Amino acid sequence: MNVPKSLIKKGLLFFTFLHLAQFCFSQEADSTKRVINFKGAVSITNNGFSLVPTFSLGKPAVVTIFSISGKGRLSFEPEIRYSMEFKPWSMVFIWRYKLVRKEKFQLALGTHLPALNFITGPVIKNGVQQDAIQARRFFPVMELIPNYVINKNINLGIYYLYSIGLEKELTKDNHFVSLRVGFNDIPFIKRCYLRFNPKFYYLKLDERDGFYVAGSLTLAHRDCPFSLSTLMNKAIDSNILAKDFDWNVSLNYTFGRDYVRK
C-alpha cells in the first residue's frame, strides 16, 4: 500500500508537536529538580487480548504495560504482548500528550510510533520453506481521549483510535471508538477492593463493522502488588471475522516509583 504523503507528514508533524510541547511545559517545573514517574503492570493470562478487545491471541500470553511521565504533559506508555512461547504478538509504543488537565476534565491526544503486530508465517530462505516471525505495521495511528471525573471513584470517558495498515493483507481504514466507565475502589472484604470497567464500542475495519460490549473486573488488595482480573468481550451486531464471545483470566503484578533527578 502506498500511504499518502499528506498522512505521513501529519503523523510526523504531530509527533514533533508532542516533543516541542513537552519541552515548553517542562520549563514550568523547578529546573533544579525533575521527578520522573515510572510505573507499570505485568500480566500472565490464559488468553491474551489486544488493545482492541475484539481480537485475542487465543492462547496464554504475557502482557506488559508501562508508563513513564514527568511534570510535563507528555508521557510514554508502551504495551508489549508475547505468547507464552515468548514469540512477540504486538508492540505498541504509545506517546500521549495531556492537552487539558482540569480537576474534573482531562483531554489527551496520542499516537503510536511504532505500532507493530506479529504473525508466524512461511517464508522461502535458500530455497527451503520455513516459518518466520513477520512484523505488520500500522501508520499513522492517532488517539483522542476525553475523560470526565464524576467523583473520586467514578469516571466517564471516550476513547477514539484511528489507524492505517501498511501491509497489503491488513485493513486500511480502521476506526475504534468506545464509551467507557470506570468504577474504582469498590469495597469488598477487609482490605480488598474491586475495579469494574465496562465499555460499549464500535469498530470499523474497511467495509466491515460491528458493535460490542466488553468489561474487566479486578480484585486487588491494598497491601499487595498482585491482583486477579477477568476481561469479557461480546459482539452485539457485527460482521467482523472474530469470536462472538471471548474472555480471559489474568494474574497481574503492578509496580511504580518516582525518580528525582537534580
C-alpha positions as a Markdown table, in Angstrom:
| # | Residue | x | y | z |
|---|---|---|---|---|
| 1 | Met | 0.0 | 0.0 | 0.0 |
| 2 | Asn | 1.2 | 3.5 | -0.9 |
| 3 | Val | 0.4 | 5.7 | 2.1 |
| 4 | Pro | -0.5 | 9.3 | 1.0 |
| 5 | Lys | 2.4 | 11.6 | 1.7 |
| 6 | Ser | 0.0 | 14.1 | 3.4 |
| 7 | Leu | -0.8 | 11.4 | 6.1 |
| 8 | Ile | 2.8 | 10.7 | 6.7 |
| 9 | Lys | 3.5 | 14.4 | 7.1 |
| 10 | Lys | 0.6 | 14.9 | 9.5 |
| 11 | Gly | 1.9 | 12.0 | 11.6 |
| 12 | Leu | 5.4 | 13.3 | 11.8 |
| 13 | Leu | 4.2 | 16.9 | 12.5 |
| 14 | Phe | 2.0 | 15.6 | 15.3 |
| 15 | Phe | 4.9 | 13.6 | 16.8 |
| 16 | Thr | 7.2 | 16.7 | 16.6 |
| 17 | Phe | 4.5 | 18.8 | 18.2 |
| 18 | Leu | 4.3 | 16.4 | 21.2 |
| 19 | His | 8.1 | 16.7 | 21.8 |
| 20 | Leu | 8.1 | 20.5 | 21.5 |
| 21 | Ala | 5.1 | 20.8 | 23.8 |
| 22 | Gln | 6.8 | 18.6 | 26.4 |
| 23 | Phe | 9.9 | 20.8 | 26.2 |
| 24 | Cys | 7.9 | 24.0 | 26.6 |
| 25 | Phe | 5.8 | 22.9 | 29.5 |
| 26 | Ser | 8.7 | 21.3 | 31.3 |
| 27 | Gln | 10.1 | 24.8 | 31.8 |
| 28 | Glu | 7.3 | 25.5 | 34.3 |
| 29 | Ala | 8.8 | 23.0 | 36.8 |
| 30 | Asp | 11.7 | 23.6 | 39.1 |
| 31 | Ser | 14.7 | 23.2 | 36.7 |
| 32 | Thr | 16.9 | 22.0 | 39.7 |
| 33 | Lys | 14.7 | 19.0 | 40.5 |
| 34 | Arg | 12.8 | 16.8 | 38.0 |
| 35 | Val | 10.6 | 14.0 | 39.1 |
| 36 | Ile | 10.1 | 11.1 | 36.7 |
| 37 | Asn | 7.3 | 8.6 | 37.5 |
| 38 | Phe | 7.8 | 5.1 | 36.3 |
| 39 | Lys | 5.0 | 2.6 | 36.8 |
| 40 | Gly | 3.6 | -0.5 | 35.1 |
| 41 | Ala | 2.0 | -3.9 | 35.2 |
| 42 | Val | 2.9 | -7.4 | 34.1 |
| 43 | Ser | 0.1 | -9.8 | 33.5 |
| 44 | Ile | 0.0 | -13.6 | 32.8 |
| 45 | Thr | -3.2 | -14.7 | 31.2 |
| 46 | Asn | -4.8 | -17.7 | 29.7 |
| 47 | Asn | -5.9 | -15.7 | 26.6 |
| 48 | Gly | -4.2 | -12.5 | 25.5 |
| 49 | Phe | -6.3 | -9.6 | 24.4 |
| 50 | Ser | -5.2 | -6.8 | 22.1 |
| 51 | Leu | -5.7 | -3.1 | 22.7 |
| 52 | Val | -9.0 | -3.6 | 20.7 |
| 53 | Pro | -10.8 | -6.4 | 22.7 |
| 54 | Thr | -12.4 | -7.8 | 19.5 |
| 55 | Phe | -9.2 | -9.6 | 18.9 |
| 56 | Ser | -7.4 | -12.1 | 21.1 |
| 57 | Leu | -4.4 | -14.4 | 20.8 |
| 58 | Gly | -6.5 | -17.5 | 21.7 |
| 59 | Lys | -3.7 | -18.9 | 23.9 |
| 60 | Pro | -1.7 | -18.0 | 27.1 |
| 61 | Ala | 0.2 | -14.7 | 26.9 |
| 62 | Val | 2.3 | -12.2 | 28.9 |
| 63 | Val | 1.2 | -8.6 | 28.7 |
| 64 | Thr | 3.5 | -5.8 | 29.9 |
| 65 | Ile | 2.2 | -2.2 | 30.1 |
| 66 | Phe | 4.5 | 0.7 | 31.3 |
| 67 | Ser | 4.1 | 4.4 | 31.8 |
| 68 | Ile | 6.9 | 7.0 | 32.0 |
| 69 | Ser | 6.0 | 10.6 | 32.7 |
| 70 | Gly | 7.3 | 13.7 | 34.4 |
| 71 | Lys | 5.9 | 17.1 | 35.5 |
| 72 | Gly | 5.2 | 17.9 | 31.8 |
| 73 | Arg | 2.3 | 16.9 | 29.7 |
| 74 | Leu | 3.9 | 14.2 | 27.6 |
| 75 | Ser | 4.0 | 10.5 | 28.7 |
| 76 | Phe | 5.4 | 7.4 | 27.1 |
| 77 | Glu | 3.2 | 4.3 | 27.6 |
| 78 | Pro | 4.4 | 1.2 | 25.7 |
| 79 | Glu | 2.3 | -2.0 | 25.6 |
| 80 | Ile | 4.2 | -5.2 | 24.7 |
| 81 | Arg | 2.4 | -8.6 | 24.3 |
| 82 | Tyr | 4.1 | -12.0 | 24.0 |
| 83 | Ser | 2.8 | -15.5 | 23.7 |
| 84 | Met | 3.9 | -18.0 | 26.4 |
| 85 | Glu | 6.3 | -19.4 | 23.8 |
| 86 | Phe | 7.9 | -15.9 | 24.1 |
| 87 | Lys | 7.0 | -15.1 | 20.5 |
| 88 | Pro | 6.1 | -11.4 | 20.0 |
| 89 | Trp | 2.5 | -10.8 | 19.3 |
| 90 | Ser | 2.2 | -7.0 | 19.4 |
| 91 | Met | 4.4 | -4.0 | 20.4 |
| 92 | Val | 2.7 | -0.6 | 20.6 |
| 93 | Phe | 4.8 | 2.4 | 21.6 |
| 94 | Ile | 2.3 | 5.0 | 22.7 |
| 95 | Trp | 3.0 | 8.7 | 23.1 |
| 96 | Arg | 0.3 | 10.8 | 24.8 |
| 97 | Tyr | 0.1 | 14.5 | 25.4 |
| 98 | Lys | -2.3 | 15.9 | 28.1 |
| 99 | Leu | -3.9 | 18.8 | 26.3 |
| 100 | Val | -6.3 | 19.6 | 29.1 |
| 101 | Arg | -5.6 | 18.8 | 32.8 |
| 102 | Lys | -8.5 | 20.2 | 34.8 |
| 103 | Glu | -9.7 | 18.7 | 38.1 |
| 104 | Lys | -12.9 | 17.3 | 36.6 |
| 105 | Phe | -12.0 | 17.1 | 32.9 |
| 106 | Gln | -8.9 | 15.8 | 31.0 |
| 107 | Leu | -8.2 | 15.5 | 27.3 |
| 108 | Ala | -5.3 | 13.6 | 25.9 |
| 109 | Leu | -4.0 | 13.2 | 22.3 |
| 110 | Gly | -1.9 | 10.3 | 21.4 |
| 111 | Thr | 0.0 | 8.5 | 18.6 |
| 112 | His | 1.6 | 5.0 | 18.3 |
| 113 | Leu | 5.2 | 5.2 | 17.0 |
| 114 | Pro | 5.6 | 2.5 | 16.1 |
| 115 | Ala | 2.6 | 0.1 | 16.2 |
| 116 | Leu | 3.6 | -3.5 | 15.3 |
| 117 | Asn | 1.6 | -6.7 | 15.1 |
| 118 | Phe | 3.4 | -10.0 | 14.6 |
| 119 | Ile | 2.4 | -13.3 | 12.9 |
| 120 | Thr | 4.3 | -16.5 | 12.2 |
| 121 | Gly | 4.1 | -17.5 | 8.6 |
| 122 | Pro | 6.0 | -19.4 | 5.9 |
| 123 | Val | 8.9 | -17.8 | 4.0 |
| 124 | Ile | 11.4 | -19.2 | 1.5 |
| 125 | Lys | 15.1 | -19.0 | 2.5 |
| 126 | Asn | 17.8 | -20.6 | 0.4 |
| 127 | Gly | 15.1 | -22.5 | -1.5 |
| 128 | Val | 13.7 | -24.0 | 1.7 |
| 129 | Gln | 10.3 | -23.1 | 3.2 |
| 130 | Gln | 10.4 | -22.3 | 6.9 |
| 131 | Asp | 8.3 | -20.5 | 9.5 |
| 132 | Ala | 9.4 | -17.0 | 10.4 |
| 133 | Ile | 8.0 | -14.2 | 12.5 |
| 134 | Gln | 6.8 | -11.3 | 10.3 |
| 135 | Ala | 6.0 | -7.8 | 11.5 |
| 136 | Arg | 2.9 | -5.9 | 10.3 |
| 137 | Arg | 2.8 | -2.1 | 10.7 |
| 138 | Phe | 0.2 | 0.5 | 11.3 |
| 139 | Phe | 0.8 | 4.1 | 10.4 |
| 140 | Pro | -0.4 | 6.7 | 11.1 |
| 141 | Val | -2.2 | 5.9 | 14.4 |
| 142 | Met | -4.0 | 8.7 | 16.2 |
| 143 | Glu | -5.8 | 8.7 | 19.6 |
| 144 | Leu | -8.3 | 11.1 | 21.2 |
| 145 | Ile | -9.1 | 10.5 | 24.9 |
| 146 | Pro | -11.5 | 12.8 | 26.7 |
| 147 | Asn | -12.3 | 11.9 | 30.3 |
| 148 | Tyr | -14.7 | 13.3 | 32.9 |
| 149 | Val | -14.3 | 12.6 | 36.7 |
| 150 | Ile | -17.7 | 12.3 | 38.4 |
| 151 | Asn | -16.2 | 11.7 | 41.8 |
| 152 | Lys | -13.0 | 10.0 | 43.2 |
| 153 | Asn | -14.4 | 6.6 | 42.4 |
| 154 | Ile | -16.2 | 7.0 | 39.2 |
| 155 | Asn | -15.1 | 8.4 | 35.8 |
| 156 | Leu | -16.6 | 8.5 | 32.3 |
| 157 | Gly | -14.6 | 8.7 | 29.1 |
| 158 | Ile | -14.4 | 8.2 | 25.4 |
| 159 | Tyr | -11.5 | 6.6 | 23.5 |
| 160 | Tyr | -11.1 | 7.0 | 19.8 |
| 161 | Leu | -8.4 | 5.3 | 17.7 |
| 162 | Tyr | -7.7 | 5.6 | 14.0 |
| 163 | Ser | -5.1 | 3.6 | 12.1 |
| 164 | Ile | -4.0 | 2.5 | 8.6 |
| 165 | Gly | -2.5 | -0.9 | 8.0 |
| 166 | Leu | 0.6 | -0.7 | 5.8 |
| 167 | Glu | 0.9 | -4.3 | 4.6 |
| 168 | Lys | -1.4 | -5.4 | 1.8 |
| 169 | Glu | -3.2 | -8.1 | 3.9 |
| 170 | Leu | -4.1 | -5.6 | 6.6 |
| 171 | Thr | -7.3 | -3.4 | 6.7 |
| 172 | Lys | -6.5 | 0.1 | 5.5 |
| 173 | Asp | -9.2 | 2.3 | 7.2 |
| 174 | Asn | -9.6 | 1.4 | 10.9 |
| 175 | His | -11.9 | 3.2 | 13.4 |
| 176 | Phe | -12.4 | 2.2 | 17.0 |
| 177 | Val | -14.5 | 4.3 | 19.4 |
| 178 | Ser | -15.6 | 3.3 | 22.9 |
| 179 | Leu | -17.7 | 4.8 | 25.6 |
| 180 | Arg | -16.2 | 3.6 | 28.9 |
| 181 | Val | -16.9 | 3.9 | 32.6 |
| 182 | Gly | -14.5 | 3.3 | 35.5 |
| 183 | Phe | -15.7 | 2.2 | 38.9 |
| 184 | Asn | -12.7 | 2.3 | 41.2 |
| 185 | Asp | -12.0 | 1.3 | 44.8 |
| 186 | Ile | -15.3 | -0.6 | 45.4 |
| 187 | Pro | -15.1 | -2.0 | 48.9 |
| 188 | Phe | -15.1 | -5.8 | 49.1 |
| 189 | Ile | -13.8 | -7.7 | 52.2 |
| 190 | Lys | -11.3 | -6.4 | 54.7 |
| 191 | Arg | -8.7 | -4.5 | 52.7 |
| 192 | Cys | -9.7 | -5.9 | 49.4 |
| 193 | Tyr | -11.4 | -3.9 | 46.7 |
| 194 | Leu | -12.8 | -4.2 | 43.2 |
| 195 | Arg | -12.4 | -2.2 | 40.0 |
| 196 | Phe | -15.1 | -2.6 | 37.3 |
| 197 | Asn | -14.5 | -1.1 | 33.8 |
| 198 | Pro | -17.4 | -1.7 | 31.3 |
| 199 | Lys | -17.3 | -0.3 | 27.8 |
| 200 | Phe | -19.6 | -0.1 | 24.8 |
| 201 | Tyr | -17.7 | 0.3 | 21.5 |
| 202 | Tyr | -18.0 | 0.4 | 17.7 |
| 203 | Leu | -15.3 | -1.0 | 15.4 |
| 204 | Lys | -15.0 | -0.4 | 11.7 |
| 205 | Leu | -12.4 | -2.2 | 9.5 |
| 206 | Asp | -12.7 | -1.1 | 5.9 |
| 207 | Glu | -16.2 | -2.3 | 4.8 |
| 208 | Arg | -16.8 | -4.5 | 7.9 |
| 209 | Asp | -18.0 | -3.1 | 11.2 |
| 210 | Gly | -19.7 | -4.1 | 14.5 |
| 211 | Phe | -21.0 | -3.1 | 17.9 |
| 212 | Tyr | -19.7 | -4.7 | 21.0 |
| 213 | Val | -19.8 | -4.6 | 24.8 |
| 214 | Ala | -16.8 | -5.5 | 27.0 |
| 215 | Gly | -15.8 | -5.2 | 30.6 |
| 216 | Ser | -13.0 | -6.0 | 33.0 |
| 217 | Leu | -13.3 | -6.8 | 36.7 |
| 218 | Thr | -10.3 | -6.7 | 39.0 |
| 219 | Leu | -9.9 | -8.0 | 42.6 |
| 220 | Ala | -7.0 | -6.3 | 44.4 |
| 221 | His | -5.6 | -5.9 | 48.0 |
| 222 | Arg | -4.4 | -2.6 | 49.3 |
| 223 | Asp | -1.2 | -4.1 | 50.7 |
| 224 | Cys | -0.3 | -6.5 | 47.9 |
| 225 | Pro | 1.0 | -5.7 | 44.4 |
| 226 | Phe | -0.7 | -8.8 | 42.9 |
| 227 | Ser | -4.3 | -8.8 | 41.7 |
| 228 | Leu | -6.7 | -11.1 | 39.8 |
| 229 | Ser | -8.8 | -9.9 | 36.8 |
| 230 | Thr | -11.0 | -11.1 | 34.1 |
| 231 | Leu | -12.0 | -9.5 | 30.8 |
| 232 | Met | -15.0 | -10.4 | 28.7 |
| 233 | Asn | -16.0 | -9.3 | 25.2 |
| 234 | Lys | -19.3 | -9.9 | 23.4 |
| 235 | Ala | -20.5 | -8.9 | 20.0 |
| 236 | Ile | -23.9 | -7.3 | 19.7 |
| 237 | Asp | -24.2 | -6.9 | 16.0 |
| 238 | Ser | -21.1 | -7.5 | 13.9 |
| 239 | Asn | -19.9 | -8.9 | 10.5 |
| 240 | Ile | -16.2 | -8.7 | 11.5 |
| 241 | Leu | -14.4 | -12.0 | 11.4 |
| 242 | Ala | -13.8 | -12.6 | 15.2 |
| 243 | Lys | -15.2 | -14.6 | 18.1 |
| 244 | Asp | -18.8 | -13.7 | 19.1 |
| 245 | Phe | -17.8 | -14.1 | 22.7 |
| 246 | Asp | -14.4 | -14.3 | 24.4 |
| 247 | Trp | -12.9 | -14.0 | 27.8 |
| 248 | Asn | -9.8 | -14.4 | 30.0 |
| 249 | Val | -8.4 | -14.6 | 33.5 |
| 250 | Ser | -5.2 | -12.8 | 34.4 |
| 251 | Leu | -2.7 | -12.6 | 37.3 |
| 252 | Asn | -1.3 | -9.1 | 37.5 |
| 253 | Tyr | 1.7 | -7.6 | 39.2 |
| 254 | Thr | 1.8 | -3.8 | 39.4 |
| 255 | Phe | 4.7 | -1.5 | 40.4 |
| 256 | Gly | 5.7 | 2.1 | 40.5 |
| 257 | Arg | 8.3 | 4.5 | 41.7 |
| 258 | Asp | 9.2 | 8.2 | 41.5 |
| 259 | Tyr | 12.8 | 9.1 | 40.5 |
| 260 | Val | 14.2 | 12.5 | 41.3 |
| 261 | Arg | 16.9 | 13.9 | 39.1 |
| 262 | Lys | 18.6 | 17.2 | 40.1 |
